[in-house]
């Protein structure tokens, strides 16, 4: 009899290449890689997918037909479309895809060609996510982006013409020298385009990035907490006016356009990961591949290592940690965490575990609790980090 079987139906593939690093980026990526590095990565992903399948049973993982696939980076649109088709074709043979599989590819506007768009659609990719960040060419240059607002408009309209079901864009707030007016103009720009999903992120200043050095030297160029809140409120208000649902702290979608893959993360569901630095959560174990193509390939090619080896383990989630994660991740979603869902997953009522925390957060006006469950209040959206700290 198998022990602790966990089913998984989501796959993330990391494409660690780009034309150049943006000044805020701390993700693992290689700017301007050599062709043999790209070919080695492609070979490694195919082999890792095979090992994920071949070694799943022995590691108490049940891979079901994939419901969601996410190709992230880096810049997945940087590599030849033939490699993307090859990876998806191999995954389809190994795991099979659900009829309504939601397949996302991240892309930068400057790297879009109509032929590539058509090839991606041929491969079954139905959602494309563009790194817009801003409609201000001045800000785009400042943050190290390589596209213009006109490039972004052309890419989005081309994606619509190619037949993509869902078109998403990313927007950033809190950028150096950014104003509320800049944010409003970006929202006006977005309102005229055929998109159905927006991710809006506040700038995270990470040590080791050019922006961290800028912040140390010229902190006055960056938004205060209050200015950042005003920008976020501007985004929320305008997206609601445009008919988008604010379904997660940083995400907005028209009906039916929610990112099903990201919902897997926020709902604490299992997912596979392939590629250097890719993370996975399988059979109660959180794993992470090394952030190096060379080290990762060595891991993939070594029989005693691979995707299920002890070397990849970051954390084994025990039941106590799993209960806390359900709360922390679930509160990111506007629907919150339902009492029924929590009980079905953990066999205990939320109020028994966290009743005192709920009472404190309610008194502070940071959450709302009703017969269905618990969710962040409007005030809680601004202080989500403080809410999270109460559970840790």
C-alpha positions in Angstrom: 0.0 0.0 0.0 1.3 3.4 -0.9 1.9 5.9 1.9 1.1 9.6 1.9 0.3 9.8 -1.8 -0.2 13.4 -3.0 -1.6 14.2 -6.4 -0.2 17.0 -8.5 -1.6 18.6 -11.7 0.4 21.8 -12.1 3.8 22.3 -13.7 6.2 25.3 -13.6 9.1 25.5 -16.0 11.9 28.1 -15.4 13.5 29.6 -18.5 16.5 31.4 -17.1 17.4 33.6 -20.0 16.9 37.2 -21.0 18.4 39.9 -23.2 19.4 41.9 -20.2 18.8 42.2 -16.4 16.3 44.8 -15.3 17.6 47.0 -12.4 15.1 45.6 -9.9 15.3 41.9 -10.8 16.7 39.3 -8.4 15.3 36.2 -10.1 17.9 33.7 -11.5 18.5 34.6 -15.1 21.4 34.8 -17.6 21.6 37.9 -19.8 22.7 37.2 -23.3 23.4 33.4 -22.9 25.5 31.4 -25.4 23.6 29.1 -27.7 25.2 26.0 -26.2 23.9 27.1 -22.7 20.4 27.4 -24.1 20.7 24.0 -25.8 21.9 22.4 -22.6 19.0 23.9 -20.6 16.5 22.5 -23.2 18.1 19.0 -23.0 18.0 19.3 -19.2 14.4 20.2 -19.0 13.3 17.3 -21.2 15.4 14.9 -19.0 14.1 16.4 -15.7 10.5 16.0 -16.9 11.2 12.4 -17.7 12.7 11.8 -14.3 9.8 13.5 -12.6 7.5 11.0 -14.2 9.7 7.9 -13.9 10.5 8.4 -10.2 7.1 9.7 -9.1 5.7 6.5 -7.8 8.7 5.7 -5.6 8.4 9.2 -4.1 4.7 9.0 -3.2 3.7 11.5 -5.9 0.8 10.9 -8.2 0.9 13.1 -11.4 -2.5 13.6 -12.8 -3.3 15.1 -16.2 -2.0 18.6 -16.0 -4.5 21.3 -15.4 -2.0 24.2 -15.5 1.4 24.9 -16.9 3.4 28.1 -16.4 6.6 29.0 -18.4 8.3 31.7 -16.4 11.7 33.3 -16.2 13.8 35.1 -17.1 12.1 35.6 -20.4 10.6 32.5 -21.9 9.9 34.4 -25.2 13.7 34.7 -25.5 14.3 31.1 -26.5 13.3 29.6 -29.9 9.6 28.7 -30.2 10.7 25.2 -31.3 12.1 24.6 -27.8 8.9 25.7 -26.2 6.9 23.4 -28.5 9.3 20.5 -27.7 9.0 20.9 -24.0 5.2 21.1 -24.0 5.0 18.2 -26.5 7.2 16.1 -24.2 5.2 17.0 -21.1 2.0 16.1 -22.9 3.3 12.6 -23.8 4.5 12.0 -20.2 1.7 13.4 -18.1 -1.2 14.2 -20.6 -3.1 17.5 -20.4 -6.6 18.2 -19.2 -8.9 19.4 -22.0 -9.0 22.8 -20.5 -5.3 23.0 -19.5 -4.4 26.6 -18.8 -0.9 27.2 -20.3 0.8 30.5 -19.6 4.0 31.9 -21.2 5.7 35.1 -19.9 7.0 37.4 -22.6 8.6 40.8 -22.9 7.1 43.1 -25.5 10.3 43.8 -27.4 10.9 40.1 -28.1 7.5 39.4 -29.8 7.2 38.3 -33.4 4.0 37.2 -35.1 5.5 33.9 -36.2 6.4 33.1 -32.6 3.0 34.0 -31.4 1.4 31.6 -33.9 3.9 28.8 -33.0 3.1 29.2 -29.3 -0.6 29.0 -30.0 0.1 25.9 -32.1 1.7 24.4 -29.0 -1.5 25.0 -26.9 -0.4 28.1 -25.0 -3.6 30.0 -24.4 -2.5 32.7 -21.9 0.4 35.2 -22.5 1.7 37.5 -19.8 3.6 40.7 -20.8 6.0 42.5 -18.5 4.6 46.0 -19.2 5.6 47.5 -15.8 4.7 51.1 -16.9 3.4 53.0 -20.0 6.0 55.8 -19.3 9.0 55.5 -21.6 10.9 57.6 -19.1 10.3 55.1 -16.3 10.9 52.1 -18.6 14.4 53.4 -19.4 15.0 54.2 -15.7 14.2 50.6 -14.6 16.3 49.0 -17.3 13.4 47.7 -19.5 14.1 47.4 -23.3 10.7 48.1 -24.7 8.6 51.3 -25.2 4.9 51.8 -24.6 4.4 51.5 -28.4 6.2 48.1 -28.4 3.9 46.9 -25.6 0.8 48.1 -27.5 2.0 46.3 -30.7 2.8 43.1 -28.8 -0.6 43.0 -27.0 -2.6 43.6 -30.2 -0.5 41.0 -32.0 -1.3 38.5 -29.3 -5.0 39.2 -29.7 -4.7 38.8 -33.5 -2.9 35.4 -33.0 -5.8 34.1 -31.0 -4.7 34.1 -27.4 -7.6 33.4 -25.0 -6.1 35.4 -22.2 -3.7 38.4 -22.3 -2.2 39.6 -19.0 0.1 42.5 -18.1 2.3 43.3 -15.1 2.4 46.8 -13.6 4.8 48.1 -11.0 4.3 50.8 -8.4 6.8 52.5 -6.1 9.4 52.9 -8.8 12.0 55.7 -8.4 10.7 59.1 -9.5 7.2 57.5 -10.2 4.2 59.7 -9.4 0.5 59.1 -9.0 0.1 60.7 -12.4 2.3 58.1 -13.9 0.2 55.3 -12.4 -3.0 56.9 -13.7 -1.5 57.2 -17.2 -0.5 53.5 -17.2 -4.0 52.6 -16.1 -5.4 54.7 -18.9 -3.1 53.0 -21.3 -4.2 49.5 -20.1 -7.9 50.5 -20.3 -7.6 50.8 -24.1 -6.0 47.3 -24.6 -7.6 43.9 -25.0 -6.3 42.5 -21.7 -8.3 40.5 -19.1 -5.7 40.1 -16.3 -3.5 42.5 -14.4 -0.8 41.9 -11.8 0.2 45.0 -9.9 3.3 44.7 -7.7 5.0 47.2 -5.4 8.8 47.5 -6.0 10.8 45.2 -3.7 14.3 46.7 -3.2 16.5 43.6 -3.0 20.2 43.8 -1.8 22.6 43.1 -4.7 20.4 44.8 -7.4 21.2 48.2 -9.0 18.1 49.6 -7.4 19.3 48.7 -3.9 22.5 50.7 -4.6 20.4 53.6 -5.9 18.1 53.5 -2.8 21.2 53.6 -0.5 22.5 56.7 -2.3 19.2 58.5 -3.1 16.4 57.2 -0.9 14.3 60.3 -1.6 13.7 59.1 -5.2 11.6 56.2 -3.9 8.0 56.2 -2.8 7.1 56.5 0.9 4.8 53.9 2.4 1.9 56.3 2.2 2.6 57.2 -1.4 2.8 53.5 -2.3 -0.6 52.9 -0.6 -2.1 55.8 -2.7 -0.7 54.2 -5.8 -2.2 50.8 -4.9 -5.6 52.3 -4.1 -5.5 54.1 -7.5 -5.0 50.7 -9.2 -7.7 49.0 -7.2 -10.2 51.7 -7.9 -9.6 51.9 -11.6 -9.5 48.2 -12.2 -12.8 47.8 -10.4 -14.3 50.5 -12.7 -13.0 48.6 -15.7 -14.9 45.5 -14.6 -12.0 43.5 -13.2 -12.4 41.5 -10.0 -9.7 42.1 -7.3 -9.3 38.4 -6.6 -5.9 38.3 -4.9 -3.9 41.0 -3.1 -1.9 41.9 -6.3 -4.1 40.5 -9.0 -7.2 41.5 -11.0 -9.1 39.6 -13.6 -12.2 39.8 -15.7 -14.6 36.9 -15.0 -13.1 33.6 -15.9 -9.6 35.0 -16.5 -8.0 34.4 -13.1 -4.6 32.8 -13.2 -5.4 29.2 -12.4 -1.7 28.3 -12.0 -1.1 31.0 -9.4 -4.3 30.0 -7.6 -2.6 26.6 -7.1 0.1 28.3 -5.0 -2.3 30.5 -3.0 -4.5 27.5 -2.2 -1.5 25.4 -1.0 -1.8 22.8 -3.8 1.0 20.7 -5.1 3.0 21.6 -8.2 6.0 20.3 -10.2 9.0 22.4 -11.0 11.6 22.0 -13.8 14.6 24.0 -14.7 17.4 25.8 -12.7 16.0 27.5 -9.6 12.5 26.1 -10.1 10.6 25.3 -7.0 8.1 22.5 -6.4 5.8 21.2 -3.7 5.2 17.5 -3.8 4.0 15.0 -1.2 4.3 17.5 1.6 7.9 18.5 0.7 9.0 21.8 -0.7 12.0 21.5 -3.1 14.2 23.9 -5.0 16.6 23.4 -7.8 20.0 25.1 -7.7 20.1 28.6 -9.3 22.8 27.6 -11.8 22.4 25.9 -15.1 25.7 24.0 -14.6 24.9 22.7 -11.1 21.3 21.9 -12.1 22.4 19.9 -15.2 24.8 17.9 -13.0 21.9 17.2 -10.7 19.6 16.1 -13.5 22.3 13.9 -15.1 23.4 12.1 -11.9 21.3 9.0 -11.2 21.5 9.3 -7.4 20.4 13.0 -7.5 17.6 14.3 -9.6 14.3 16.1 -8.8 13.4 13.9 -5.8 16.8 13.8 -4.2 17.5 15.0 -0.6 19.7 17.7 -2.1 16.6 19.5 -3.5 14.7 19.5 -0.2 14.1 23.0 1.3 11.5 22.1 3.9 9.3 19.1 4.9 6.0 20.6 5.8 4.5 19.0 9.0 0.9 19.3 9.9 1.4 22.4 12.2 3.2 24.2 9.4 0.7 23.2 6.8 -2.2 24.7 8.9 -0.3 28.0 9.1 0.5 28.0 5.4 -3.2 27.4 4.6 -4.0 30.6 6.5 -1.2 32.7 5.2 -1.6 31.8 1.6 -5.3 31.7 1.7 -5.7 35.2 3.1 -4.0 36.5 0.0 -7.1 35.6 -2.0 -10.0 38.0 -1.5 -12.4 35.1 -0.8 -10.2 34.2 2.1 -10.2 30.8 3.9 -13.4 29.0 4.4 -14.1 27.0 7.6 -15.2 24.0 5.5 -12.1 24.0 3.3 -9.8 24.2 6.3 -11.6 21.4 8.1 -11.5 19.1 5.0 -7.8 19.7 4.6 -6.7 19.5 8.2 -9.4 17.8 10.2 -9.7 20.6 12.8 -11.7 23.8 13.0 -9.9 27.1 12.3 -11.5 28.8 15.4 -10.1 26.1 17.7 -6.5 26.8 16.4 -6.6 30.5 15.7 -9.6 31.9 17.5 -7.5 34.3 19.7 -5.6 35.5 16.7 -8.8 36.1 14.8 -10.2 38.1 17.7 -7.2 40.3 17.9 -7.1 41.0 14.1 -10.9 41.7 14.1 -10.5 44.2 16.9 -7.7 45.9 14.8 -10.0 45.9 11.8 -7.7 43.8 9.7 -9.9 40.8 9.0 -13.6 40.0 8.6 -15.0 36.8 9.9 -18.5 35.4 9.1 -20.3 32.1 8.9 -18.3 31.1 5.8 -14.8 31.9 6.9 -12.1 34.5 7.3 -10.8 37.1 4.9 -8.8 40.3 4.9 -10.7 43.6 5.3 -10.0 46.6 3.2 -7.7 47.9 5.9 -6.1 44.5 6.1 -5.1 44.7 2.4 -2.8 47.6 3.3 -1.3 45.7 6.3 -1.2 42.2 5.0 2.3 41.7 6.3 1.2 42.5 9.8 -1.6 40.0 9.5 0.8 37.3 8.4 3.2 37.9 11.3 0.4 37.0 13.8 0.4 33.5 12.5 4.2 33.0 12.7 
